[in-house]
Amino acid sequence: MANADERLEGKTALVTGSGHGIGRQIALKLADRGAYVVATDLNGETAGEVAEEIGEAVGSGRAHAVEMDVTDLERVQHVIDETVADRGALDILINDAGIWFPKFFLESTPEEWRKEVDVCFFGVVHCTRVALPHMVDQGGGRIVSIASDAGRVGEKRQAVYSGAKAGVIGFSKAIAREYGRYNITVNCVAPGLTMNSPEMAESFGQRAGELRSVYPLYRGESEPPLGQPSDVAGAVAFLASDDAAWVTGQTISVSGGYSMA
């Protein structure tokens, strides 16, 4: 990965859930565009690996890792306040941390419901609530939250997850309306099924024929028609940049055409 694009040069970006999958790829993409990246994750070790990878790819001193649980508001407050104190600003907040338990609703448990809502919805609320005052004070910022096509159209085996992600979309639109006058844009990216792990690729690879019937875009017979984390990262990088300065309150679906609503 060569640092050939400097559209985010001088910006500081904090990415939640950056230890793997989509979050990892977003962190790498933003660094490649010139941003300094604060890689946060519930697993501090994997976050550290991403920060090291950024250092190897674009140069040392361009990222650091922090262990952070987005459901812990006090911890979120500490991490974001420290980021602003150290870096002078928080220009970009990427809310990627998430969790899901794919089961039919009647097979799911209250503990699973609470976890999905706490991480997927309240995690976004917590990080946004702490970041916003800093962005207001500095006169601008970019907030991009990873929603889901499940939150736009609903999805089997993802009932509460769909509800939590729909909440992220509605919440983001409301914040975009309230804080746009401070030059803060708030948008969502809604992936479809995305190969976040080798296990997921193997699982859905067995359903390739079924999936091709609902995904208009085609990636060849040898590959399941699922998104890659890099597909999502490109859309996030656009929304985080000045190229999207006049875009707010929007949800961009990155799903191979699965959802066209």
LINKA-V571103 format. One record per backbone hydrogen bond with DSSP energy under -1.0 kcal/mol. CO is the residue of the C=O (numbers start at 1). NH is the residue of the N-H. E is the energy in kcal/mol with one decimal. If there is no record, write none. Layout:
# LINKA-V571103
co=CO nh=NH e=E
co=CO nh=NH e=E
This chain:
# LINKA-V571103
co=2 nh=4 e=-2.0
co=6 nh=9 e=-1.7
co=8 nh=11 e=-2.2
co=11 nh=36 e=-3.1
co=12 nh=91 e=-1.3
co=12 nh=92 e=-2.1
co=13 nh=38 e=-3.2
co=14 nh=94 e=-2.9
co=15 nh=40 e=-2.5
co=20 nh=24 e=-1.5
co=21 nh=25 e=-2.1
co=22 nh=26 e=-2.4
co=23 nh=27 e=-2.4
co=24 nh=28 e=-2.2
co=25 nh=29 e=-2.4
co=26 nh=30 e=-2.8
co=27 nh=31 e=-2.0
co=28 nh=32 e=-2.2
co=29 nh=33 e=-1.5
co=30 nh=35 e=-2.4
co=31 nh=34 e=-1.6
co=33 nh=8 e=-2.9
co=36 nh=13 e=-3.1
co=37 nh=64 e=-1.8
co=38 nh=15 e=-2.3
co=39 nh=66 e=-2.4
co=40 nh=18 e=-2.7
co=41 nh=68 e=-2.2
co=43 nh=47 e=-1.9
co=44 nh=48 e=-2.1
co=45 nh=49 e=-1.8
co=46 nh=50 e=-1.8
co=47 nh=51 e=-2.2
co=48 nh=52 e=-2.3
co=49 nh=53 e=-2.2
co=50 nh=54 e=-2.4
co=51 nh=55 e=-2.2
co=52 nh=56 e=-2.3
co=53 nh=57 e=-1.9
co=54 nh=58 e=-3.1
co=55 nh=59 e=-1.4
co=62 nh=37 e=-2.1
co=64 nh=39 e=-2.4
co=66 nh=41 e=-1.4
co=69 nh=72 e=-1.9
co=72 nh=76 e=-2.4
co=73 nh=77 e=-2.7
co=74 nh=78 e=-2.2
co=75 nh=79 e=-2.6
co=76 nh=80 e=-2.6
co=77 nh=81 e=-2.4
co=78 nh=82 e=-2.4
co=79 nh=83 e=-2.1
co=80 nh=84 e=-2.4
co=81 nh=85 e=-2.3
co=82 nh=86 e=-2.5
co=83 nh=87 e=-3.0
co=84 nh=88 e=-2.4
co=91 nh=142 e=-2.4
co=92 nh=14 e=-2.6
co=93 nh=144 e=-2.6
co=94 nh=16 e=-2.5
co=94 nh=96 e=-1.1
co=95 nh=146 e=-3.0
co=101 nh=103 e=-1.0
co=104 nh=107 e=-2.2
co=105 nh=108 e=-1.3
co=109 nh=113 e=-2.3
co=110 nh=114 e=-2.5
co=111 nh=115 e=-1.9
co=112 nh=116 e=-2.4
co=113 nh=117 e=-2.5
co=114 nh=118 e=-3.0
co=115 nh=119 e=-2.5
co=116 nh=120 e=-2.2
co=117 nh=121 e=-1.6
co=117 nh=122 e=-2.4
co=121 nh=125 e=-2.1
co=122 nh=126 e=-3.1
co=123 nh=127 e=-2.1
co=124 nh=128 e=-2.5
co=125 nh=129 e=-2.7
co=126 nh=130 e=-1.9
co=127 nh=131 e=-2.4
co=128 nh=132 e=-2.5
co=131 nh=135 e=-2.0
co=132 nh=136 e=-2.9
co=133 nh=137 e=-2.3
co=134 nh=138 e=-2.0
co=135 nh=140 e=-2.4
co=141 nh=185 e=-2.1
co=142 nh=93 e=-2.8
co=143 nh=187 e=-2.4
co=144 nh=95 e=-2.4
co=145 nh=189 e=-2.1
co=148 nh=151 e=-1.1
co=149 nh=153 e=-2.4
co=150 nh=154 e=-1.7
co=155 nh=158 e=-1.5
co=157 nh=103 e=-1.2
co=158 nh=162 e=-3.2
co=159 nh=163 e=-1.9
co=160 nh=164 e=-2.7
co=161 nh=165 e=-2.5
co=162 nh=166 e=-2.3
co=163 nh=167 e=-2.0
co=164 nh=168 e=-1.6
co=165 nh=169 e=-1.8
co=166 nh=170 e=-2.3
co=167 nh=171 e=-2.9
co=168 nh=172 e=-2.4
co=169 nh=173 e=-2.0
co=170 nh=174 e=-2.0
co=171 nh=175 e=-2.4
co=172 nh=176 e=-2.4
co=173 nh=177 e=-1.9
co=174 nh=178 e=-2.1
co=175 nh=179 e=-2.5
co=176 nh=180 e=-1.0
co=179 nh=182 e=-1.6
co=179 nh=184 e=-1.1
co=180 nh=183 e=-2.1
co=183 nh=141 e=-1.7
co=185 nh=143 e=-2.5
co=186 nh=249 e=-2.8
co=187 nh=145 e=-2.3
co=188 nh=252 e=-2.4
co=189 nh=147 e=-2.4
co=190 nh=254 e=-2.1
co=191 nh=149 e=-2.7
co=193 nh=227 e=-2.4
co=194 nh=196 e=-1.9
co=197 nh=201 e=-2.2
co=198 nh=202 e=-2.3
co=199 nh=203 e=-2.5
co=200 nh=204 e=-2.8
co=201 nh=205 e=-1.8
co=204 nh=207 e=-1.4
co=205 nh=208 e=-1.2
co=207 nh=211 e=-2.5
co=208 nh=212 e=-2.2
co=211 nh=214 e=-1.8
co=211 nh=215 e=-1.2
co=220 nh=223 e=-1.4
co=224 nh=226 e=-2.5
co=227 nh=195 e=-2.8
co=228 nh=231 e=-1.4
co=228 nh=232 e=-1.1
co=229 nh=233 e=-2.2
co=230 nh=234 e=-1.7
co=231 nh=235 e=-1.0
co=232 nh=236 e=-2.1
co=233 nh=237 e=-2.6
co=234 nh=238 e=-1.7
co=235 nh=239 e=-2.1
co=236 nh=240 e=-1.8
co=238 nh=241 e=-1.3
co=241 nh=244 e=-1.4
co=242 nh=245 e=-1.6
co=244 nh=247 e=-1.8
co=250 nh=188 e=-2.9
co=252 nh=190 e=-3.2
co=254 nh=192 e=-1.6
co=255 nh=258 e=-1.6
co=256 nh=217 e=-2.1
